């Protein structure tokens, strides 16, 4: 199993009249000697959802063939003893294997699953909400397990209304985490981001069918490492204070504010999902407090870690008002870094939106600013993605020119990966 620790970084000094506290919370898990399945061990449930609609027959059948190979590779990557199921999605959801419930991974069940997967044919439409509903039904049978799904689609949610998809997503919250992958360039990023954000997962593009097998293997391998299924940041704030936001800022930017679960009038839990040993994530907390005068001190928030609903205190976020400008104007290193990473993601999204709208001037300005921030913060991955969309003349000043011909998959990759960040002290890696 895993042990957890957390640290809080902030500049607690505010000028007279200041009312905003920013802090970065770093949460680390570390491995202990307890093996999975031992005392207190958690079981794993994996449900793989693959699009088998008619569009998967495109590219002379390469898509559906790659999806089948990737799903079979995923089954082979499951640890022995993991419970699993396979869902085929069209305008309805079909449970491919087992016929109902869950199977336990071993040599016999893997062979049986792969035999059925190999016989799948692509046909029909796309109704992603029905796929999620069936996955929720399967996961609901194992409420105490660490539950994870992969959802693959190559198209848009054309055969159900948006409110149906949203209701289906809402019904899945808290039951399982879901990593979403879009194959090719005809799927809708906002739809998949909606699913992934609500279900504490990731979203990414698989540009080519040839990339599917390693991607599925990687996703399953990561899921197999998870040992703790229910982790939350528990935040208490005094009367008069308001938590403006809590955002995960590493390894990706995700707004956790809407996911708050009230414990009482002053305390809320912010779910962090399942964790693996030796994992580390960073969170940006902003608290609004009543303004104070020089010499005043006030508690802004109490930070706790809740593991399986058992909370332990971590640190305090507090304010001290001062007339010393050297103290009050000092920006905490961690806060400054992640504020820049958030600005980078926003500049990329705004620049791509302006480009799509034909506003080349705004697109050039926004994407140029993104290049500048990526250069300043050492976000090499974002810089390389930006190079496929703009010609960079001077990264220090953000001087760029829009490329005339940009591959759709490169533009989509920049969009979906814009929220990936580099950690403080990890620039250039």
C-alpha positions in Angstrom: 0.0 0.0 0.0 1.0 3.7 0.0 1.6 6.3 2.6 0.9 10.0 2.0 2.4 13.3 3.0 1.6 16.9 1.9 3.4 20.2 2.1 2.1 23.7 1.6 4.0 26.6 0.0 2.9 30.2 0.2 3.8 33.8 0.9 1.7 34.5 4.0 2.5 38.3 4.0 -0.2 40.6 2.6 -0.2 44.4 2.2 -2.7 46.4 4.3 -6.1 45.8 2.7 -5.0 42.6 0.9 -7.6 39.8 0.8 -6.2 37.1 -1.4 -4.1 34.1 -0.3 -2.4 31.7 -2.8 -0.8 28.5 -1.9 0.6 25.4 -3.7 -0.1 22.1 -2.0 2.2 19.2 -2.9 0.9 15.7 -2.2 3.2 12.7 -2.4 2.5 9.0 -2.0 5.3 6.5 -1.1 5.4 2.7 -1.2 5.2 0.6 1.9 5.8 -3.1 2.3 2.2 -4.2 2.2 1.5 -6.1 -1.0 -1.8 -5.9 -2.9 -4.3 -8.3 -1.6 -2.8 -8.3 1.9 -4.3 -6.8 4.9 -6.2 -3.7 3.8 -5.4 -4.4 0.1 -7.8 -3.1 -2.6 -9.1 -5.1 -5.6 -9.0 -3.6 -9.1 -11.7 -3.4 -11.6 -11.0 -2.5 -15.3 -13.8 -1.9 -17.9 -12.6 -1.3 -21.4 -15.0 0.6 -23.7 -14.3 0.5 -27.4 -16.1 2.2 -30.3 -17.3 -0.3 -32.8 -19.5 2.0 -34.8 -19.6 2.0 -38.6 -16.9 4.7 -38.9 -14.4 2.3 -37.4 -14.5 0.5 -40.7 -12.9 3.4 -42.4 -9.3 3.4 -43.6 -9.9 -0.1 -45.2 -10.7 -1.5 -41.8 -7.5 -0.4 -40.1 -9.3 1.3 -37.3 -11.4 -1.6 -36.1 -8.5 -4.0 -36.5 -6.2 -1.8 -34.5 -8.9 -1.4 -31.8 -9.3 -5.1 -31.5 -5.5 -5.6 -31.3 -5.2 -2.9 -28.7 -8.0 -4.3 -26.6 -6.5 -7.8 -26.7 -3.1 -6.2 -25.7 -4.8 -4.5 -22.8 -6.3 -7.8 -21.6 -2.9 -9.4 -21.7 -1.5 -6.5 -19.6 -4.0 -7.0 -16.8 -2.6 -8.5 -13.6 -3.8 -11.9 -12.5 -6.8 -11.5 -10.2 -8.0 -8.2 -11.6 -11.7 -8.2 -12.5 -12.5 -6.9 -15.9 -15.1 -6.5 -18.6 -15.2 -5.4 -22.3 -17.9 -3.1 -23.7 -18.6 -2.5 -27.4 -20.2 0.8 -28.2 -22.4 1.8 -31.1 -25.7 3.7 -30.8 -26.2 1.2 -28.0 -23.9 -0.5 -25.5 -23.1 -4.2 -25.7 -21.2 -6.2 -23.1 -18.8 -8.3 -25.1 -17.1 -10.2 -22.3 -18.2 -11.6 -20.0 -21.9 -11.7 -21.0 -22.7 -10.1 -17.6 -20.9 -9.1 -14.5 -17.1 -9.3 -14.3 -14.4 -11.9 -15.2 -11.3 -12.5 -13.2 -8.1 -12.2 -15.2 -6.2 -15.5 -15.7 -5.0 -17.5 -18.7 -8.4 -18.9 -19.5 -10.4 -15.7 -19.2 -7.8 -13.8 -21.2 -8.1 -16.3 -24.0 -11.9 -16.4 -23.9 -12.0 -12.6 -24.0 -9.6 -12.3 -26.9 -11.5 -14.9 -28.9 -14.7 -12.8 -28.6 -12.9 -9.5 -29.3 -11.4 -10.9 -32.4 -14.8 -11.6 -33.8 -16.1 -8.1 -33.4 -17.5 -6.3 -36.5 -18.0 -2.5 -36.8 -21.5 -1.2 -37.5 -24.0 1.3 -36.3 -23.9 4.8 -34.7 -22.4 6.5 -31.7 -24.2 7.1 -28.3 -21.4 7.5 -25.7 -23.8 8.0 -22.9 -25.2 4.5 -23.2 -21.6 3.2 -23.1 -21.0 5.0 -19.8 -24.3 3.8 -18.4 -23.4 0.2 -18.9 -19.9 0.8 -17.5 -21.5 2.4 -14.4 -23.7 -0.6 -14.0 -20.7 -3.0 -14.0 -18.6 -0.8 -11.7 -21.4 -0.4 -9.3 -21.2 -4.1 -8.4 -17.8 -3.5 -6.8 -18.2 -0.3 -4.7 -15.0 -1.0 -2.6 -12.7 -1.6 -5.6 -10.3 0.7 -7.3 -12.3 1.2 -10.5 -11.0 2.4 -13.9 -12.1 2.5 -17.5 -10.6 3.3 -20.9 -13.0 4.9 -23.4 -12.0 4.9 -27.1 -14.0 6.6 -29.8 -13.2 7.8 -33.3 -16.3 10.0 -33.8 -18.7 12.4 -32.3 -21.7 11.6 -30.1 -24.2 11.9 -32.9 -27.0 9.6 -31.8 -28.0 11.1 -28.4 -28.8 14.5 -27.1 -26.1 16.4 -25.2 -28.3 16.4 -22.0 -28.4 12.6 -22.2 -24.6 12.4 -22.3 -24.3 14.8 -19.4 -26.8 12.8 -17.3 -24.9 9.7 -18.0 -21.6 11.3 -17.0 -23.2 12.6 -13.8 -24.3 9.0 -13.0 -20.7 7.8 -13.2 -19.1 10.4 -10.9 -17.6 8.7 -7.9 -18.0 5.2 -9.4 -14.9 5.0 -11.6 -12.1 7.0 -13.2 -12.0 7.1 -17.0 -9.2 7.9 -19.4 -10.6 8.9 -22.8 -8.8 8.5 -26.1 -9.8 9.8 -29.5 -8.7 7.9 -32.6 -7.9 10.0 -35.7 -9.3 13.5 -36.1 -13.1 13.2 -36.4 -13.9 13.0 -32.7 -15.0 15.9 -30.5 -12.4 17.2 -28.0 -14.9 19.0 -25.9 -17.1 15.9 -25.5 -14.2 13.7 -24.4 -12.8 16.4 -22.1 -16.3 16.6 -20.5 -16.1 12.9 -19.7 -12.5 12.9 -18.6 -12.7 16.0 -16.4 -15.8 14.7 -14.6 -14.4 11.3 -14.0 -10.9 12.4 -12.9 -9.2 10.9 -16.0 -7.2 12.1 -19.0 -8.0 12.9 -22.6 -5.6 12.5 -25.5 -5.4 11.9 -29.2 -4.2 8.6 -30.9 -3.3 10.0 -34.3 -2.9 6.7 -36.1 -4.2 3.2 -35.6 -0.6 2.1 -35.4 -0.3 3.9 -32.1 -3.2 2.2 -30.3 -1.5 -0.9 -28.9 1.2 0.8 -27.0 -1.2 3.5 -25.7 -3.6 0.9 -24.3 -0.8 -1.1 -22.8 0.5 2.1 -21.1 -2.9 3.0 -19.7 -3.5 -0.5 -18.3 0.0 -0.7 -16.9 -0.6 2.6 -15.0 -4.0 1.5 -13.7 -2.4 -1.7 -12.4 -0.1 0.3 -10.1 -2.9 2.0 -8.2 -3.2 1.0 -4.6 -5.4 3.7 -2.9 -8.7 4.4 -4.4 -10.2 7.2 -2.4 -8.0 10.2 -1.7 -9.2 13.8 -1.1 -8.0 17.2 0.0 -10.2 18.2 2.9 -10.2 22.0 3.2 -11.7 23.9 6.2 -12.1 27.7 5.9 -13.4 30.0 8.7 -16.5 32.1 8.5 -16.0 35.0 6.2 -13.4 33.2 4.1 -14.2 31.8 0.7 -12.3 29.2 -1.3 -12.1 30.8 -4.8 -10.7 27.7 -6.4 -8.7 24.5 -6.0 -6.9 23.3 -9.2 -4.6 20.4 -9.9 -1.6 22.1 -11.6 0.7 19.1 -12.0 1.0 16.8 -13.9 -2.0 18.4 -15.7 -4.2 21.4 -15.0 -7.7 20.3 -13.8 -10.2 22.5 -12.0 -11.4 20.6 -8.9 -13.5 23.5 -7.6 -16.9 22.2 -9.0 -16.2 18.7 -7.5 -16.3 19.9 -3.9 -18.3 17.7 -1.6 -19.5 19.5 1.5 -18.7 17.8 4.8 -20.2 20.6 6.9 -20.8 24.4 6.5 -17.0 25.1 6.7 -15.4 22.0 5.3 -15.4 20.3 1.9 -13.6 17.3 0.3 -12.0 17.7 -3.1 -11.6 14.2 -4.6 -8.2 13.4 -6.1 -8.9 10.0 -7.5 -6.8 6.8 -7.2 -3.1 6.9 -6.5 -0.1 4.7 -7.2 3.0 4.4 -5.0 5.7 7.1 -5.4 3.3 9.5 -7.2 3.4 13.3 -6.7 0.8 15.9 -7.7 0.6 19.7 -7.1 -2.5 21.8 -6.4 -3.1 25.6 -6.4 -5.4 26.9 -3.7 -6.8 30.5 -3.7 -8.7 31.8 -0.7 -10.5 35.1 -0.3 -10.5 36.4 3.2 -11.7 39.7 4.9 -9.0 42.4 4.5 -6.9 43.2 7.6 -4.7 45.9 8.9 -0.9 46.0 9.5 -0.1 43.6 12.3 -3.2 41.5 12.0 -3.1 37.7 11.5 -5.8 35.5 10.2 -6.2 31.8 9.3 -7.4 31.4 5.7 -7.7 27.6 5.5 -6.8 24.4 7.2 -5.5 21.7 4.8 -6.1 18.0 5.5 -5.6 14.8 3.6 -8.5 12.4 3.7 -7.6 8.8 2.9 -10.7 6.5 2.7 -12.6 9.2 4.7 -10.0 9.3 7.5 -8.6 12.8 7.6 -5.2 13.9 8.9 -4.0 17.6 9.3 -1.4 18.8 6.9 -0.8 22.5 7.3 -2.4 25.9 7.7 -2.8 28.6 5.1 -2.6 32.0 6.9 -2.3 35.7 6.4 -0.1 38.3 8.1 -0.6 41.9 7.1 2.5 44.0 6.9 3.7 47.4 5.6 7.0 45.9 4.6 6.9 45.8 0.8 9.8 43.4 0.6 7.6 40.9 2.3 4.2 41.6 0.8 5.4 41.8 -2.8 7.4 38.6 -2.7 5.7 35.9 -4.9 6.1 32.4 -3.8 8.2 30.4 -6.3 5.7 27.5 -6.6 2.7 29.8 -7.0 4.5 31.9 -9.6 5.5 28.9 -11.6 2.0 27.3 -11.8 0.3 30.7 -12.5 2.5 30.8 -15.5 1.6 27.2 -16.5 -2.1 28.1 -16.3 -1.5 31.2 -18.4 0.3 29.0 -21.0 -2.7 26.6 -21.3 -5.1 29.5 -21.6 -3.0 31.2 -24.3 -2.9 28.0 -26.3 -6.7 27.5 -26.1 -7.5 31.1 -26.9 -5.0 31.1 -29.8 -6.4 28.0 -31.4 -9.9 29.4 -31.0 -8.9 32.6 -32.7 -7.2 30.7 -35.5 -10.3 28.6 -36.0 -12.4 31.8 -36.2 -10.1 33.3 -38.8 -8.8 36.0 -36.5 -5.1 35.7 -37.4 -4.0 38.7 -35.5 -5.3 37.4 -32.1 -4.1 33.9 -32.9 -0.6 35.2 -33.6 -0.6 37.2 -30.4 -1.9 34.5 -28.2 0.2 31.7 -29.6 3.2 33.9 -29.5 2.6 34.5 -25.8 2.3 30.7 -25.4 5.7 30.2 -27.0 7.2 32.9 -24.7 5.8 31.2 -21.6 6.8 27.7 -22.7 10.4 29.0 -23.3 10.5 30.9 -19.9 9.2 27.9 -17.9 11.0 25.2 -19.7 7.9 23.4 -20.9 9.7 21.6 -23.8 6.7 19.4 -24.7 4.4 22.3 -25.2 7.1 24.2 -27.1 7.5 21.3 -29.5 3.8 21.1 -30.1 3.6 24.8 -30.8 6.4 24.5 -33.4 4.0 22.5 -35.5 1.4 25.3 -35.5 3.6 28.4 -35.7 7.0 29.4 -37.1 9.0 30.7 -34.2 11.3 33.6 -34.9 12.2 34.6 -31.3 11.0 32.5 -28.4 12.2 35.0 -25.8 9.9 37.7 -27.2 7.2 35.4 -28.5 7.6 36.5 -32.1 5.9 34.0 -34.3 4.1 33.6 -37.6 1.1 31.3 -38.2 1.9 28.3 -40.4 -0.3 28.2 -43.5 -0.7 24.4 -43.6 -1.2 22.7 -40.3 -2.1 19.0 -39.9 -5.4 18.5 -38.1 -3.8 15.9 -35.8 -1.1 18.4 -34.8 -3.6 21.1 -33.9 -5.7 18.7 -31.9 -2.7 17.3 -30.1 -1.7 20.9 -29.1 -5.3 21.5 -27.9 -5.7 18.3 -25.8 -2.2 18.5 -24.3 -2.2 22.2 -23.5 -2.9 21.5 -19.8 0.2 19.3 -19.3 2.6 21.1 -17.1 6.2 20.9 -15.9 6.9 20.9 -12.2 8.9 23.5 -10.3 12.5 22.6 -10.7 11.8 20.2 -13.5 12.1 22.7 -16.4 13.6 21.2 -19.5 12.7 17.7 -18.7 
